[in-house]
Amino acid sequence: MFDLSLSSSAGLLARLALTAWLLGAAYSDIRTGRIPNWLTLPVMLAAGVYGMVVARHWVIIPIWVVIFLLWELNFMMAGDAKLLMALFALFPTVEFALVLTVGGLIELIPLLILRYRRQPVMTTLWSATLRVQNRAFLPTRDELVRDGRRLAWVFALPAVAYVWFFW
């Protein structure tokens, strides 16, 4: 249909538009703690419908279910879930999932080390023990709102790398 290689004008424009969209979502999340629906839902809808109806990428459905469950179980904020759903609708491939996972780990491991470097190991273990004793295996919505981090950039940066180097 379209030549989306990096050497074509359409490919370059598509990459620039996706990069601007991802950086806009990350900036909005960092600045306000929200990713607006008008930024994520149209991409989710258009890419999801195209992916499932035209390209027959039915793998989008179970991926969306898993992301929805992660949001419902309070492991991520709604904006992050919508952004991930839109990204997987755009790129429903194992290669994208791998780039997203490796990129996210490269970004998050140093942040976790910085966050917990001064906290004694026994304190962390004690907190985990108390959660198990109280049967509080999953975070609550209040904990997510109180302690959740603005991490759309963790998804956006590897996605930008994927768009420019692998797509």
ZALUM-862916 format. One record per residue (C-alpha): residue number from 0; residue in one letter; chain; x, y, z. Coordinates in pm, 1 decimal, padded with zeros to 6 digits. Last residue first. Layout:
! ZALUM-862916
[rec NUM,"A","A",[X,Y,Z]]
...
***
This chain:
! ZALUM-862916
[rec 166,"W","A",[01015.3,-00079.3,01184.0]]
[rec 165,"F","A",[01340.5,-00181.7,01354.1]]
[rec 164,"F","A",[01565.5,00124.8,01396.7]]
[rec 163,"W","A",[01348.1,00436.9,01391.6]]
[rec 162,"V","A",[01013.9,00301.8,01512.1]]
[rec 161,"Y","A",[01174.0,00058.5,01755.5]]
[rec 160,"A","A",[01387.9,00331.4,01912.3]]
[rec 159,"V","A",[01077.3,00550.5,01947.8]]
[rec 158,"A","A",[00897.5,00257.5,02112.8]]
[rec 157,"P","A",[01193.1,00207.4,02348.6]]
[rec 156,"L","A",[01162.2,00574.1,02451.0]]
[rec 155,"A","A",[00781.8,00582.7,02480.5]]
[rec 154,"F","A",[00729.9,00284.9,02711.3]]
[rec 153,"V","A",[00956.9,00408.6,02991.3]]
[rec 152,"W","A",[00845.3,00763.6,02901.6]]
[rec 151,"A","A",[00494.7,00668.5,03011.3]]
[rec 150,"L","A",[00638.1,00613.4,03359.0]]
[rec 149,"R","A",[00480.1,00863.6,03592.2]]
[rec 148,"R","A",[00525.0,00671.3,03913.2]]
[rec 147,"G","A",[00263.5,00521.9,04139.6]]
[rec 146,"D","A",[00302.2,00566.7,04515.8]]
[rec 145,"R","A",[-00013.7,00756.5,04613.0]]
[rec 144,"V","A",[-00236.5,00673.9,04314.3]]
[rec 143,"L","A",[-00117.8,00313.6,04301.1]]
[rec 142,"E","A",[-00140.3,00277.1,04676.3]]
[rec 141,"D","A",[-00496.8,00413.6,04672.1]]
[rec 140,"R","A",[-00592.0,00172.3,04390.4]]
[rec 139,"T","A",[-00462.0,-00113.8,04603.7]]
[rec 138,"P","A",[-00145.9,-00309.8,04529.8]]
[rec 137,"L","A",[-00179.9,-00687.3,04504.4]]
[rec 136,"F","A",[-00062.2,-00950.1,04750.6]]
[rec 135,"A","A",[-00219.9,-00787.4,05054.7]]
[rec 134,"R","A",[-00276.9,-01115.1,05237.2]]
[rec 133,"N","A",[-00193.7,-00939.9,05564.3]]
[rec 132,"Q","A",[00085.7,-01188.4,05633.9]]
[rec 131,"V","A",[00206.7,-01160.4,05273.6]]
[rec 130,"R","A",[00211.8,-00780.3,05284.2]]
[rec 129,"L","A",[00388.0,-00790.2,05623.4]]
[rec 128,"T","A",[00658.0,-01020.2,05484.0]]
[rec 127,"A","A",[00716.5,-00788.9,05187.2]]
[rec 126,"S","A",[00760.1,-00492.0,05419.7]]
[rec 125,"W","A",[00999.4,-00695.1,05635.9]]
[rec 124,"L","A",[01204.3,-00793.3,05330.3]]
[rec 123,"T","A",[01234.5,-00429.8,05225.2]]
[rec 122,"T","A",[01332.5,-00322.9,05576.1]]
[rec 121,"M","A",[01581.0,-00610.4,05598.5]]
[rec 120,"V","A",[01750.3,-00497.4,05277.0]]
[rec 119,"P","A",[01822.0,-00156.3,05428.8]]
[rec 118,"Q","A",[01694.9,00137.6,05221.9]]
[rec 117,"R","A",[01973.1,00361.3,05096.8]]
[rec 116,"R","A",[02005.0,00198.7,04754.6]]
[rec 115,"Y","A",[01629.1,00153.9,04711.2]]
[rec 114,"R","A",[01539.0,00440.1,04478.4]]
[rec 113,"L","A",[01874.2,00460.6,04301.6]]
[rec 112,"I","A",[01877.0,00085.2,04234.1]]
[rec 111,"L","A",[01516.5,00101.2,04113.9]]
[rec 110,"L","A",[01601.2,00387.0,03877.5]]
[rec 109,"P","A",[01906.7,00201.1,03742.8]]
[rec 108,"I","A",[01687.3,-00106.1,03674.5]]
[rec 107,"L","A",[01407.1,00095.2,03513.4]]
[rec 106,"E","A",[01563.4,00235.8,03196.2]]
[rec 105,"I","A",[01755.6,-00071.6,03078.7]]
[rec 104,"L","A",[01458.5,-00284.8,03185.0]]
[rec 103,"G","A",[01220.3,-00073.8,02977.7]]
[rec 102,"G","A",[01446.0,-00093.4,02673.9]]
[rec 101,"V","A",[01474.7,-00471.8,02704.2]]
[rec 100,"T","A",[01098.7,-00514.3,02743.2]]
[rec 99,"L","A",[00996.5,-00264.4,02474.7]]
[rec 98,"V","A",[01251.9,-00400.7,02226.7]]
[rec 97,"L","A",[01131.0,-00756.0,02297.0]]
[rec 96,"A","A",[00762.8,-00665.3,02266.8]]
[rec 95,"F","A",[00836.8,-00486.8,01939.2]]
[rec 94,"E","A",[01019.5,-00791.4,01802.0]]
[rec 93,"V","A",[00736.2,-01019.9,01912.7]]
[rec 92,"T","A",[00501.3,-00822.5,01693.3]]
[rec 91,"P","A",[00170.5,-00641.0,01732.2]]
[rec 90,"F","A",[00316.5,-00296.9,01644.7]]
[rec 89,"L","A",[00041.8,-00036.4,01605.7]]
[rec 88,"A","A",[-00212.9,-00220.4,01818.4]]
[rec 87,"F","A",[00066.4,-00299.2,02064.6]]
[rec 86,"L","A",[00149.1,00070.7,02089.1]]
[rec 85,"A","A",[-00215.3,00173.1,02133.6]]
[rec 84,"M","A",[-00264.0,-00082.9,02409.7]]
[rec 83,"L","A",[00057.4,00034.0,02577.8]]
[rec 82,"L","A",[-00059.5,00396.6,02568.0]]
[rec 81,"K","A",[-00399.6,00300.1,02706.0]]
[rec 80,"A","A",[-00239.4,00104.0,02990.7]]
[rec 79,"D","A",[00000.5,00388.5,03074.0]]
[rec 78,"G","A",[-00289.1,00632.3,03080.5]]
[rec 77,"A","A",[-00491.4,00403.9,03308.3]]
[rec 76,"M","A",[-00216.0,00373.1,03568.8]]
[rec 75,"M","A",[-00029.5,00049.3,03614.9]]
[rec 74,"F","A",[-00011.0,-00251.4,03848.3]]
[rec 73,"N","A",[-00351.4,-00180.4,03999.4]]
[rec 72,"L","A",[-00509.2,-00522.3,03930.9]]
[rec 71,"E","A",[-00748.1,-00358.7,03681.3]]
[rec 70,"W","A",[-00453.8,-00196.6,03501.7]]
[rec 69,"L","A",[-00262.8,-00525.4,03474.5]]
[rec 68,"L","A",[-00589.2,-00694.0,03371.3]]
[rec 67,"F","A",[-00640.6,-00438.8,03092.2]]
[rec 66,"I","A",[-00283.6,-00498.3,02972.1]]
[rec 65,"V","A",[-00344.7,-00875.7,02964.3]]
[rec 64,"V","A",[-00676.6,-00831.0,02780.5]]
[rec 63,"W","A",[-00514.8,-00592.9,02530.0]]
[rec 62,"I","A",[-00244.7,-00850.0,02454.5]]
[rec 61,"P","A",[-00511.6,-01120.1,02418.7]]
[rec 60,"I","A",[-00698.9,-00905.9,02162.0]]
[rec 59,"I","A",[-00396.6,-00777.4,01967.7]]
[rec 58,"V","A",[-00295.2,-01135.3,01879.9]]
[rec 57,"W","A",[-00577.7,-01126.3,01625.7]]
[rec 56,"H","A",[-00349.2,-00950.3,01377.1]]
[rec 55,"R","A",[-00577.8,-01003.0,01077.5]]
[rec 54,"A","A",[-00420.7,-00718.0,00875.2]]
[rec 53,"V","A",[-00754.4,-00567.1,00767.3]]
[rec 52,"V","A",[-00995.2,-00637.4,01052.3]]
[rec 51,"M","A",[-00769.9,-00689.8,01355.2]]
[rec 50,"G","A",[-00483.7,-00454.0,01280.0]]
[rec 49,"Y","A",[-00699.1,-00191.0,01110.7]]
[rec 48,"V","A",[-00949.6,-00191.0,01395.7]]
[rec 47,"G","A",[-00675.7,-00178.5,01658.0]]
[rec 46,"A","A",[-00469.4,00084.4,01475.5]]
[rec 45,"A","A",[-00768.1,00316.3,01433.5]]
[rec 44,"L","A",[-00920.0,00255.9,01777.8]]
[rec 43,"M","A",[-00599.7,00258.0,01980.2]]
[rec 42,"V","A",[-00467.4,00558.9,01789.0]]
[rec 41,"P","A",[-00794.2,00748.4,01842.9]]
[rec 40,"L","A",[-00796.8,00645.2,02211.5]]
[rec 39,"T","A",[-00445.1,00758.0,02301.9]]
[rec 38,"L","A",[-00407.0,01133.9,02257.4]]
[rec 37,"W","A",[-00773.2,01230.5,02287.8]]
[rec 36,"N","A",[-00786.4,01019.0,02603.2]]
[rec 35,"P","A",[-00535.8,01245.6,02774.4]]
[rec 34,"I","A",[-00219.3,01098.5,02927.9]]
[rec 33,"R","A",[-00219.0,01208.0,03288.9]]
[rec 32,"G","A",[00040.2,01277.5,03559.6]]
[rec 31,"T","A",[00042.3,01644.0,03458.8]]
[rec 30,"R","A",[00396.2,01725.4,03343.1]]
[rec 29,"I","A",[00552.5,01377.6,03326.4]]
[rec 28,"D","A",[00241.9,01218.6,03173.1]]
[rec 27,"S","A",[00195.8,01501.7,02923.3]]
[rec 26,"Y","A",[00563.0,01481.7,02825.8]]
[rec 25,"A","A",[00541.0,01104.6,02773.4]]
[rec 24,"A","A",[00227.3,01137.7,02559.8]]
[rec 23,"G","A",[00381.3,01419.9,02355.9]]
[rec 22,"L","A",[00706.1,01223.7,02312.0]]
[rec 21,"L","A",[00506.9,00927.2,02181.2]]
[rec 20,"W","A",[00296.2,01138.1,01943.0]]
[rec 19,"A","A",[00599.2,01334.0,01815.4]]
[rec 18,"T","A",[00787.6,01008.2,01753.3]]
[rec 17,"L","A",[00486.9,00856.6,01576.9]]
[rec 16,"A","A",[00453.5,01164.5,01352.8]]
[rec 15,"L","A",[00827.7,01169.2,01272.8]]
[rec 14,"R","A",[00825.3,00797.1,01191.0]]
[rec 13,"A","A",[00518.1,00832.7,00967.2]]
[rec 12,"L","A",[00673.2,01135.2,00793.2]]
[rec 11,"L","A",[00998.0,00945.0,00727.5]]
[rec 10,"G","A",[00812.8,00642.6,00595.3]]
[rec 9,"A","A",[00589.6,00855.0,00371.2]]
[rec 8,"S","A",[00893.2,01040.6,00233.4]]
[rec 7,"S","A",[01070.2,00714.9,00150.9]]
[rec 6,"S","A",[01422.9,00621.1,00265.2]]
[rec 5,"L","A",[01305.7,00505.7,00608.1]]
[rec 4,"S","A",[01084.3,00243.5,00450.5]]
[rec 3,"L","A",[00711.8,00301.9,00481.4]]
[rec 2,"D","A",[00630.1,00240.7,00115.3]]
[rec 1,"F","A",[00253.6,00262.3,00116.9]]
[rec 0,"M","A",[00000.0,00000.0,00000.0]]
***
